[in-house]
Amino acid sequence: MANLDKATEEEILAIVEKYQKENTKLLNYLITDDEITFFSPLANGNAITAEDLQKVADILDGSFEGMEIVNQEYRFKFKMGI
């Protein structure tokens, strides 16, 4: 199973943590080939804005592919270039 490097994880977490409940600060994701999916429970708070999704895509040197709600969680998909 592949993981992002710690510096990249910290950059992305700095963007998405404001959408999570206080003291949660989790970054859950799954990497498959050139796609990465981030998972965020609906109970955590708000959906991430388009502007912040673009910031995450820029960090990944990729593009935002879409968002869906499955099993009480948001799933944000990105194509990665890194």
Number of C-alpha atoms within 10 A of each C-alpha: 5 8 11 14 8 9 9 14 14 13 13 19 16 13 14 21 17 15 16 19 13 10 7 11 15 14 15 13 15 14 17 11 8 11 16 22 20 16 20 24 17 16 11 18 13 14 17 18 11 10 9 13 21 15 18 22 20 14 17 19 13 18 19 21 14 12 16 10 13 11 8 10 16 21 22 20 22 24 20 19 13 9
